[in-house]
Amino acid sequence: MDMKQDKRGRQANREALLSLAVYALYFAWWYACGYGLGSGDPETYDYVFGFPAWFFYSCIVGYPLITLLLWAVIRFLFRDIPLDADGTAPEEGDKP
């Protein structure tokens, strides 16, 4: 097996596992806020900006937080790798 393909495969697997981990974190956040804060009697709910606290924290706060986390993960942990067979990216103007 070619060493470049091996590195590309490891990087692709790493990026896939990072993506799954971030998704699992978001699901845990959403589930904890949605069902943890929203499991009581609706008459006893706390409200934030007119929204029930469970909805505010799970949907309105969670989405921007996960978006920032995903941006950071992609920006700092993902790498641009060539996907062609020989491991080199085509030059601009080259025909496929």
SVG drawing of the C-alpha trace seen along z (x, -y; Angstrom):
<svg xmlns="http://www.w3.org/2000/svg" viewBox="-49 -39 54 41">
<polyline fill="none" stroke="black" stroke-width="0.4" points="0.0,0.0 1.3,-3.4 2.3,-5.6 0.4,-8.7 -2.9,-6.7 -2.4,-5.4 -2.0,-9.0 -5.0,-10.1 -7.1,-7.3 -6.1,-8.0 -6.8,-11.7 -10.3,-10.9 -11.1,-8.5 -9.9,-11.1 -12.1,-13.8 -15.1,-11.4 -14.7,-10.5 -14.4,-14.2 -17.6,-14.9 -19.4,-12.2 -18.1,-13.3 -19.3,-16.9 -22.7,-15.6 -22.9,-13.4 -22.0,-16.4 -24.7,-18.5 -27.3,-15.7 -26.3,-15.4 -26.6,-19.1 -30.0,-19.3 -31.3,-16.2 -30.1,-17.4 -31.6,-20.9 -34.8,-19.8 -35.7,-16.9 -33.9,-18.1 -35.4,-21.5 -38.6,-20.7 -39.7,-17.6 -41.8,-19.3 -45.2,-20.9 -45.5,-23.5 -47.0,-26.0 -43.7,-25.9 -41.4,-26.5 -38.8,-29.3 -38.8,-31.7 -35.9,-33.4 -36.9,-36.2 -40.4,-34.8 -39.3,-31.3 -39.4,-28.3 -35.9,-27.8 -35.7,-24.3 -36.4,-25.6 -34.1,-28.6 -31.1,-26.7 -31.6,-23.6 -32.5,-25.2 -31.6,-29.0 -28.4,-28.8 -27.3,-25.3 -27.3,-25.9 -24.9,-28.9 -22.6,-27.2 -22.4,-24.0 -21.9,-26.2 -18.9,-27.9 -17.5,-24.6 -17.9,-23.0 -16.1,-26.1 -13.2,-25.7 -12.9,-21.9 -12.9,-22.3 -10.6,-25.3 -8.0,-23.9 -8.3,-20.1 -9.3,-19.2 -6.6,-19.2 -6.9,-19.6 -5.8,-16.4 -5.6,-15.4 -8.2,-12.9 -6.8,-11.7 -5.1,-8.3 -1.5,-9.4 -1.9,-11.9 -1.1,-15.1 -3.7,-17.8 -4.1,-18.8 -2.6,-22.1 -4.9,-24.9 -5.7,-24.6 -5.0,-20.9 -7.7,-18.8 -9.1,-15.8"/>
</svg>
